[in-house]
Amino acid sequence: MSRHTTTGAIVFSDLDRTLVYSPSALLLEGADESAPRLLCIEVHDGRPLSFVTETAAAALATLARSRRLVPATTRTVEQYRRIHLPGPPPAYAICANGGRLLADGVEDADWSRAVVDALATTSAPLPEILEQLAGLCTPRGEDPFVDKVRQAADLFCYVVVKRSRVPAGWIDEVTGVARERGWEVSLQGRKVYLTPAGLDKAHAAAEVVARLGATTTSAAGDSLLDAALLETADAAIVPRHGELIEVGWSAPRAQVTRHAGVLAGEEIAAWMMERLAPAQV
Ligand SMILES: [Mg+2]
């Protein structure tokens, strides 16, 4: 039995553009003098990279103390560890889009292995996808649109593109190549993610639910990589920006925030507080 056995409600949340926001994703409107105060929760290469509002930070600290907030991110473990949310570290965190599970900050090697074994039966291997991408990412004409191709955790990969220069139909072409091989594509900002269809946050979330003995789940997320997690939760919330909104995604138990950008993150933190009964937080 897990050290964290409990009952009741837990909340899963994506991080980037759901709870935490880079300067280009803040989407602050109105006069600068009325902008909310921000807390920097991630530094990269010595520079501030991700922020939450001060109000969101207070809610996140309370949620963290409840140990019922489970971050669920596509970031690798290394990228995740750069983020320092307010409050104590979570009991569980889902990284690498479900390919890694951290229990009290320690990677569960059995989970990592089980994911790799399961993916081997359903999706083409990563090297085959990288080979296909190499052909799809060669410069066309004089306007190169691919900045770099990166693999993550030996599980999936992403292409960093110049959005304005991406040729018409290129995303569809990549999606076709990916789907033929049991992979999915998600477009977020300048990154085009390619992930094996079986690698999803919902699968890892089900494992966390079982370990915690949770009876009710809530989820927050902004991209197609969050869709399965949002659809399987008892209640879900989506920020008023991002890929899910752009593609017209909806689900019966999902609501959309009133604000976009970092203020949506603040709304989501407040919503998570409501979802966890006051007595439990
Ligand atoms: Mg996101």
Residues whose N, C-alpha, C, O or C-beta is under 5 A from the ligand:
A	BS01	MG	D14 L15 D16 R17 T18 D222 S223
